[in-house]
Amino acid sequence: MCRNIKTLANFEPPATNDEVYDAALQFVRKLSGSTKPSKRNEHAFHHAVEAIATAARELIDALETNQEPRNREVEAAKAKARSALRFA
């Protein structure tokens, strides 16, 4: 599951809140070992996702770098090429 979490820092345009939330959701799913919590654990699950998404957004916004922002299309093409080599 965590293999699906992508780098979100230093992109142009910046990562959206939906992308940050999705990464937090994947992280909580991996930690909890569950893709859908039981009714009893639903509140704790969603609270953890919100807390991690908030912390991740703060981290991404606070990071500073001297490198040029990466282009999403170029990075997606590189990932597709790596995938083709890996699964060919």
Contact map, one row per residue, 1 for C-alpha under 8 A:
1111100000000000000000000100110000000000000000000000000000000000000000000000000000000000
1111100000000000000000000110010000000000000000000000000000000000000000000000000000000000
1111110000000000000000000000000000000000000000000000000000000000000000000000000000000000
1111110000000000000000000100000000000000000000000000000000000000000000000000000000000000
1111111000000000000000100110000000000000000000000000000000000000000000000000000000000000
0011111100000000000000100000000000000000000000000000000000000000000000000000000000000000
0000111110000000000000000000000000000000000000000000000000000000000000000000000000000000
0000011111100110001100000000000000000000000000000000000000010000000000000000000000000000
0000001111100110000000000000000000000000000000000000000000010010000000000000000000000000
0000000111110100000000000000000000000000000000000000000000000000100111000000000000000000
0000000111111110000000000000000000000000000000000000000000000000000011110000000000000000
0000000001111110000000000000000000000000000000000000000000000000000011110000000000000000
0000000000111110000000000000000000000000000000000000000000000000000000110000000000000000
0000000111111111000000000000000000000000000000000000000000000000000000000000000000000000
0000000110111111101100000000000000000000000000000000000000000000000000000000000000000000
0000000000000111111100000000000000000000000000000000000000000000000000000000000000000000
0000000000000011111110000000000000000000000000000000000010000000000000000000000000000000
0000000000000001111111000000000000000000000000000000000000000000000000000000000000000000
0000000100000011111111100000000000000000000000000000000000000000000000000000000000000000
0000000100000011111111110000000000000000000000000000100110000000000000000000000000000000
0000000000000000111111111000000000000000000000001100100000000000000000000000000000000000
0000000000000000011111111100000000000000000000000000000000000000000000000000000000000000
0000110000000000001111111110000000000000000000000000100000000000000000000000000000000000
0000000000000000000111111111000000000000000000001101100100000000000000000000000000000000
0000000000000000000011111111100000000000000000001000000000000000000000000000000000000000
1101100000000000000001111111110000000000000000000000000000000000000000000000000000000000
0100100000000000000000111111111000000000000000000000000000000000000000000000000000000000
0000000000000000000000011111111100000000000010011000000000000000000000000000000000000000
1000000000000000000000001111111111110000000000000000000000000000000000000000000000000000
1100000000000000000000000111111111100000000000000000000000000000000000000000000000000000
0000000000000000000000000011111110000000000000000000000000000000000000000000000000000000
0000000000000000000000000001111111000000000000000000000000000000000000000000000000000000
0000000000000000000000000000111111100000000000000000000000000000000000000000000000000000
0000000000000000000000000000110111111000000000000000000000000000000000000000000000000000
0000000000000000000000000000110011111000000000000000000000000000000000000000000000000000
0000000000000000000000000000100001111100000000000000000000000000000000000000000000000000
0000000000000000000000000000000001111111110010000000000000000000000000000000000000000000
0000000000000000000000000000000000011111110000000000000000000000000000000000000000000000
0000000000000000000000000000000000001111111000000000000000000000000000000000000000000000
0000000000000000000000000000000000001111111000000000000000000000000000000000000000000000
0000000000000000000000000000000000001111111110000000000000000000000000000000000000000000
0000000000000000000000000000000000001111111111000000000000000000000000000000000000000000
0000000000000000000000000000000000000011111111100000000000000000000000000000000000000000
0000000000000000000000000000000000000000111111110000000000000000000000000000000000000000
0000000000000000000000000001000000001000111111111000000000000000000000000000000000000000
0000000000000000000000000000000000000000011111111100000000000000000000000000000000000000
0000000000000000000000000000000000000000001111111110000000000000000000000000000000000000
0000000000000000000000000001000000000000000111111111000000000000000000000000000000000000
0000000000000000000010011001000000000000000011111111100000000000000000000000000000000000
0000000000000000000010010000000000000000000001111111110000000000000000000000000000000000
0000000000000000000000000000000000000000000000111111111000000000000000000000000000000000
0000000000000000000000010000000000000000000000011111111100000000000000000000000000000000
0000000000000000000110110000000000000000000000001111111110000000000000000000000000000000
0000000000000000000000000000000000000000000000000111111111000000000000000000000000000000
0000000000000000000000000000000000000000000000000011111111100000000000000000000000000000
0000000000000000000100010000000000000000000000000001111111110000000000000000000000000000
0000000000000000100100000000000000000000000000000000111111111000000000000000000000000000
0000000000000000000000000000000000000000000000000000011111111100000000000000000000000000
0000000000000000000000000000000000000000000000000000001111111110000000000000000000000000
0000000110000000000000000000000000000000000000000000000111111110000000000000000000000000
0000000000000000000000000000000000000000000000000000000011111110000000000000000000000000
0000000000000000000000000000000000000000000000000000000001111111000000000000000000000000
0000000010000000000000000000000000000000000000000000000000111111100000000000000000000000
0000000000000000000000000000000000000000000000000000000000000111110000000000000000000000
0000000001000000000000000000000000000000000000000000000000000011111000000000000000000000
0000000000000000000000000000000000000000000000000000000000000001111100000000000000000000
0000000000000000000000000000000000000000000000000000000000000000111110000000000000000000
0000000001000000000000000000000000000000000000000000000000000000011111000000000000000000
0000000001110000000000000000000000000000000000000000000000000000001111100000000000000000
0000000001110000000000000000000000000000000000000000000000000000000111110110000000000000
0000000000111000000000000000000000000000000000000000000000000000000011111110000000000000
0000000000111000000000000000000000000000000000000000000000000000000001111111000000000000
0000000000000000000000000000000000000000000000000000000000000000000000111111100000000000
0000000000000000000000000000000000000000000000000000000000000000000001111111110000000000
0000000000000000000000000000000000000000000000000000000000000000000001111111111000000000
0000000000000000000000000000000000000000000000000000000000000000000000011111111100000000
0000000000000000000000000000000000000000000000000000000000000000000000001111111110000000
0000000000000000000000000000000000000000000000000000000000000000000000000111111111000000
0000000000000000000000000000000000000000000000000000000000000000000000000011111111100000
0000000000000000000000000000000000000000000000000000000000000000000000000001111111110000
0000000000000000000000000000000000000000000000000000000000000000000000000000111111111000
0000000000000000000000000000000000000000000000000000000000000000000000000000011111111100
0000000000000000000000000000000000000000000000000000000000000000000000000000001111111111
0000000000000000000000000000000000000000000000000000000000000000000000000000000111111111
0000000000000000000000000000000000000000000000000000000000000000000000000000000011111111
0000000000000000000000000000000000000000000000000000000000000000000000000000000001111111
0000000000000000000000000000000000000000000000000000000000000000000000000000000000111111
0000000000000000000000000000000000000000000000000000000000000000000000000000000000111111
